[in-house]
C-alpha cells in the first residue's frame, strides 16, 4: 500500500489558510506590534505544519521535506554570501570608490 493514499486532499479554502494566515500575521505583527519577521514566519510554519498533520502527514515526513528544501536552496545562499563578501572586499580595498572617482572625473 502506498503511503500517499493515506493523505487527505485539501480543499481550496484549506489550501489558502496558510497563505492568508501568513499575509495577515506579517502585516499585523510588523505594522501594529513591531514584532520580528522571523518569529512571525515561524508561527506561520507552525500553522502550516498543523494543517499538514491534520491532512495525514507525520512529523517525520514534514521534517524530512523541510530539510530537503533547505539543502536544495543552500548552494544559492552560498553564492549570494560569496558575492557579498567579494563586494565588501572591493569596497574596503578601495576598488569601488576608485571606480566611482574615475567615472566622475572623465574628461
PyMOL commands that set and color helices and strands:
alter all, ss='L'
color gray80, all
select helices_A, chain A and resi 3-6+12-31+37-54+59-93+95-104
alter helices_A, ss='H'
color red, helices_A
deselect
rebuild
show_as cartoon
